[in-house]
Amino acid sequence: MPNAPFTRLLKMNSPEWYFIVLGCLGSIINGGVQPAFAIIFSRILEVFQEDEETQKDRIMIYSLIMLGLGIMSLFTMFLQGYMFARSGEALTTRLRDITFRSMLRQDIAFYDNPKNGVGALTTRLATDASLVQGVTGVRLGTTLMNISNMGTAIIISFVYSWKLTLLIIGFMPFIVLGGIMEVQLLTGQAGKNKEALEGAGKVAVECIENMRTVASLLKEPEFFRLYVTSLEMTYKQNMRRAHLVGITYAFSQAIIYFAYAAAFVLGAYLIEEREQTFEEVFLVFSAIVFGAMGLGNASAFAPDIGKAQNSAKRIVALIDSEPTLDHMSSEGAKLQDSYQAAISFQSVHFNYPTRASVPVLQGLTFTVTPGQTLALVGSSGCGKSTSVQLIERFYDTVDGSVKLEGNDIKGLNLQWLRQQIGIVSQEPVLFDQSIADNIAYGDNTRLVSMDEIIEAARGANIHNFVTELPDGYNTNVGAKGTQLSGGQKQRVAIARALLRNPKILLLDEATSALDTESEKIVQEALDKARQGRTCVVIAHRLSTVKNADNICVVSSGKVTEEGTHSELMAKQGFYYKLVKKSTRQV
């Protein structure tokens, strides 16, 4: 995992430079104000040794000085808190935007990786950006204040007693060492904790998204066990490491008191030898106490720093991750509007990146002429759906080529290519929006009118159903379209595909999960949608494929039979057996 240098985070925060500069100024001044109280305290001790009249005058003077320092501290504290809070929140929002944009530009292979599951990515998006504030924002202001605090304290101390100051500075490396050890321990553990949280998040998301299935299978205890187990290992590691964290924290705090003790001894000696006055020793001691308080506050931020470093590394790793297929890229050619949508697979070999040792396509070759409907049939896992994903260019071929009108699709602009394609799959995904919005999503290049939405709905045989709903086209379909039946969702998906007016239509098991009545309605809509378009159909049902212009039987990743329905029936091969089996089942 790459490092996330502090300067890079600051660069991302550069639009708020004005707030950061003012916040730094407030932090530095505020840090200097605190040790200045040490001088006032030591002077107050001198006041009580003088006569009553002088005491009154000087007490009033020092009271006014302390009041002035208090007012200054009020202003600088506000400046520090407000400016860094504002810049920190701006950075958090920007990081979330950048992180989500980086997720959107990743290719499909990125999401195939188990490490990039929904739970892991949502956990990362929700928490990592805010945790980065552990080294920026308000934390940065506090760190600067503590540095200024300690620096001012040391300068004041050197002025009044360099011997005493050198003694106390001698303890500084041990204080810093304790803080570094604590940060290192917590940083390492924070990374493991994050992985465990992402794993637990994946379990929780999977359970909640499929709650109906979980409830019907009575698997609630099992998912609870998986959730607890995913957190158990990091819990045990935290328990084993807790004593080390406690020791380092205790060491970093105790060394401050050791420094106090040594300072008392040396201070007493210097007073006894008349090298320093009591007031000077007290001044130095008070200044160092204020500085030590700052170091103590800084060490308390060690857990936040550890979490922030790991979160920043993960965000930077995601931002720097370059997808193999960048669909946001403007590179690639765009064919003229008059092009003919001829599709050809030429000796295509392919395996999924996450299963590189398992070949899926092994020399797949077929051609779809413009306006023709090609049906791909075969047993499950033979590579039919993979072919559809290659046409959409979710993946690139390992060998061979996929061509559109003679042009290798690798050389075409990816956004343009996908705009030419409409797809209806077995489980269409609808968004938690209105029916009109879901249909309008078919074309995001322009503002879609209501008339176009209605026309697409008519073409998908769903207009009459929608108009009977109380809210009509404004009816919300629910998460993933749960408020609609399977057939209704399919017809909304068909309308969405038609709205794009694509030259290529991909139908991946579009009717396999429907009952007979729903299948008939959806099939009529699909037959209407296929007219005048190059269409690739994947199906098991005879009613879906028998009217195709050409049928390819796919087995072990390549075409073993090809022809029309009647031609393949005459061959009495695999397709013939498939049809006979389907007929017997009916």
ZIVEN-V187595 format. One record per backbone hydrogen bond with DSSP energy under -1.0 kcal/mol. CO is the residue of the C=O (numbers start at 1). NH is the residue of the N-H. E is the energy in kcal/mol with one decimal. If there is no record, write none. Layout:
co=(CO	CO)
nh=(NH	NH)
e=(E	E)
This chain:
co=(5	6	7	8	9	11	13	14	16	17	18	19	20	21	22	23	24	25	26	27	28	29	30	34	35	36	37	38	39	40	41	42	43	44	46	47	51	52	53	54	55	56	57	58	59	60	61	62	63	64	65	66	67	68	69	70	71	72	73	74	75	76	77	78	79	80	81	82	83	84	85	86	87	88	89	90	91	92	93	94	95	96	97	98	99	100	101	107	108	113	117	118	119	120	121	122	123	124	127	128	130	131	132	136	137	138	139	140	141	142	143	144	145	146	147	148	149	150	151	152	153	154	155	156	157	161	162	163	164	165	166	168	169	171	172	173	174	175	176	177	178	179	180	181	182	183	184	185	186	187	188	189	190	191	192	193	194	195	196	197	198	199	200	201	202	203	204	205	206	208	210	211	212	213	214	219	220	221	222	223	224	225	226	228	231	232	233	234	235	236	237	238	241	242	243	244	245	246	247	248	249	250	251	254	255	256	257	258	259	260	261	262	263	264	265	266	267	268	269	270	270	271	277	278	279	280	281	282	283	284	285	286	287	288	289	290	291	292	293	294	295	296	298	299	301	302	303	304	305	306	307	308	309	310	311	312	313	314	315	316	326	333	336	340	342	343	344	345	346	348	348	349	349	350	350	352	355	361	364	366	368	369	372	373	373	374	375	376	377	379	382	383	384	385	386	387	388	389	399	401	402	403	404	407	408	409	411	413	414	415	417	420	422	424	431	433	434	435	436	437	439	440	449	450	451	452	453	454	455	456	457	458	462	463	466	471	472	473	475	477	478	479	481	485	486	487	488	489	490	491	492	493	494	495	498	503	504	505	506	507	511	515	516	517	518	519	520	521	522	523	524	525	526	530	534	535	536	537	538	541	541	542	545	550	551	552	553	553	555	557	558	561	563	564	565	566	567	573	574	575	576	577	578	579	580	581	582)
nh=(9	10	11	12	13	14	16	17	20	21	22	23	24	25	26	27	28	29	30	31	32	33	34	37	38	40	41	42	43	44	45	46	47	48	49	50	55	56	57	58	59	60	61	62	63	64	65	66	67	68	69	70	71	72	73	74	75	76	77	78	79	80	81	82	83	84	85	86	87	88	89	90	91	92	93	94	95	96	97	98	99	100	101	102	103	104	105	110	112	116	121	122	123	124	125	126	127	128	131	132	133	134	135	139	141	142	143	144	145	146	147	148	149	150	151	152	153	154	155	156	157	158	159	160	161	165	166	167	168	169	170	171	172	175	176	177	178	179	180	181	182	183	184	185	186	187	188	189	190	191	192	193	194	195	196	197	198	199	200	201	202	203	204	205	206	207	208	209	210	211	214	215	216	217	219	223	224	225	226	227	228	229	230	232	235	236	237	238	239	240	241	242	245	246	247	248	249	250	251	252	253	254	255	258	259	260	261	262	263	264	265	266	267	268	269	270	271	272	273	275	276	274	281	282	283	284	285	286	287	288	289	290	291	292	293	294	295	296	297	298	299	300	301	302	305	306	307	308	309	310	311	312	313	314	315	316	317	318	319	320	329	413	339	342	405	368	403	366	401	363	364	398	399	360	361	355	358	350	348	345	343	372	535	549	550	537	552	539	554	382	557	387	388	389	390	391	392	394	349	346	409	344	407	404	411	412	333	417	418	419	420	504	506	508	433	477	438	439	440	441	442	443	453	454	455	456	457	458	459	460	462	461	466	467	469	474	475	436	435	483	481	482	484	489	490	491	492	493	494	495	496	497	498	499	501	534	422	536	424	538	514	519	520	521	522	523	524	525	526	527	528	529	530	533	505	374	507	376	509	544	545	546	548	375	563	377	560	561	558	362	555	553	551	568	569	570	571	577	578	579	580	581	582	583	584	585	586)
e=(-1.4	-2.3	-2.0	-1.8	-1.1	-1.4	-1.9	-2.0	-2.2	-2.9	-2.0	-2.5	-2.8	-2.5	-2.5	-2.4	-2.7	-2.3	-2.5	-2.5	-1.7	-1.7	-1.3	-1.3	-1.4	-1.3	-2.8	-2.3	-2.0	-2.1	-1.5	-1.2	-1.7	-1.5	-1.3	-1.9	-2.4	-2.0	-1.7	-2.8	-3.1	-1.9	-1.9	-3.0	-2.4	-2.2	-2.2	-2.7	-2.3	-2.5	-2.6	-2.4	-2.5	-2.6	-2.8	-2.4	-2.2	-3.0	-2.7	-1.9	-2.6	-2.9	-3.1	-2.9	-1.9	-1.9	-1.9	-2.4	-2.4	-2.6	-2.3	-2.0	-2.1	-2.4	-2.5	-2.3	-3.0	-2.2	-2.3	-2.9	-3.0	-2.7	-2.5	-2.4	-2.1	-2.4	-1.6	-1.0	-1.1	-2.3	-2.5	-2.6	-2.1	-2.2	-2.7	-2.3	-2.2	-1.5	-2.3	-1.5	-1.2	-2.4	-2.1	-1.2	-1.8	-2.4	-2.4	-2.5	-2.3	-2.3	-2.3	-2.7	-2.6	-2.7	-2.9	-2.7	-2.2	-2.4	-2.2	-2.6	-2.4	-2.7	-1.9	-1.4	-3.0	-1.9	-2.4	-1.9	-1.9	-2.8	-1.7	-1.4	-1.5	-1.7	-2.9	-2.8	-2.3	-1.9	-2.7	-2.7	-2.0	-2.4	-2.7	-2.3	-2.4	-2.7	-2.1	-1.9	-2.2	-1.6	-1.3	-2.7	-2.2	-1.9	-2.2	-2.5	-2.4	-2.3	-2.6	-2.5	-2.2	-1.8	-2.5	-2.8	-2.3	-2.2	-2.8	-2.8	-1.2	-1.2	-2.6	-2.8	-2.3	-1.9	-2.5	-2.4	-2.2	-2.4	-2.4	-2.5	-2.5	-2.8	-2.2	-1.1	-1.7	-2.4	-2.3	-2.5	-2.1	-2.3	-2.0	-1.2	-2.3	-2.6	-2.3	-2.6	-2.5	-2.6	-2.7	-2.5	-1.8	-3.2	-2.3	-2.1	-2.0	-1.9	-2.4	-2.4	-2.5	-2.4	-2.1	-2.6	-2.8	-2.6	-2.0	-2.7	-2.2	-2.5	-2.5	-2.5	-1.3	-1.1	-2.1	-2.6	-2.4	-2.6	-2.8	-2.8	-2.5	-2.4	-2.2	-2.1	-2.0	-3.2	-2.2	-1.4	-1.8	-2.6	-2.2	-2.2	-2.3	-1.2	-1.3	-1.5	-2.4	-2.5	-2.2	-2.5	-2.5	-1.8	-2.5	-2.8	-2.0	-2.1	-2.4	-2.6	-2.5	-2.0	-2.7	-2.7	-1.6	-3.1	-2.1	-2.3	-3.4	-3.7	-2.9	-1.4	-1.6	-1.9	-2.2	-2.3	-1.7	-2.8	-1.9	-1.8	-1.9	-2.0	-2.4	-3.0	-2.2	-2.2	-2.7	-1.1	-1.7	-3.4	-3.1	-1.1	-3.3	-1.4	-1.0	-1.5	-1.3	-1.9	-1.8	-1.9	-1.9	-2.8	-2.6	-2.7	-2.5	-2.1	-1.8	-2.9	-2.1	-1.2	-2.6	-2.5	-2.2	-1.5	-1.1	-2.1	-3.1	-2.3	-3.2	-2.5	-2.3	-2.1	-2.6	-1.6	-1.8	-1.8	-1.6	-2.5	-2.3	-2.3	-2.2	-2.4	-2.0	-1.2	-2.4	-1.6	-2.2	-2.4	-1.5	-2.3	-1.6	-2.5	-1.5	-2.7	-2.2	-1.2	-1.9	-2.5	-2.1	-2.0	-2.1	-2.4	-2.2	-2.4	-2.3	-2.1	-2.6	-2.2	-1.6	-2.4	-2.5	-2.3	-2.5	-3.2	-1.5	-3.0	-1.9	-1.8	-2.8	-3.1	-1.8	-1.7	-2.5	-2.8	-1.9	-2.2	-2.1	-2.2	-2.9	-3.1	-2.8	-3.4	-2.8	-1.0	-1.1	-2.4	-1.9	-2.6	-2.0	-2.5	-3.0	-1.1	-1.1	-1.9	-2.8	-3.0	-2.3	-2.5	-2.2	-1.9	-1.2	-2.0	-2.4	-2.5	-2.4	-2.5	-2.2	-2.5	-2.3	-1.8	-1.6)
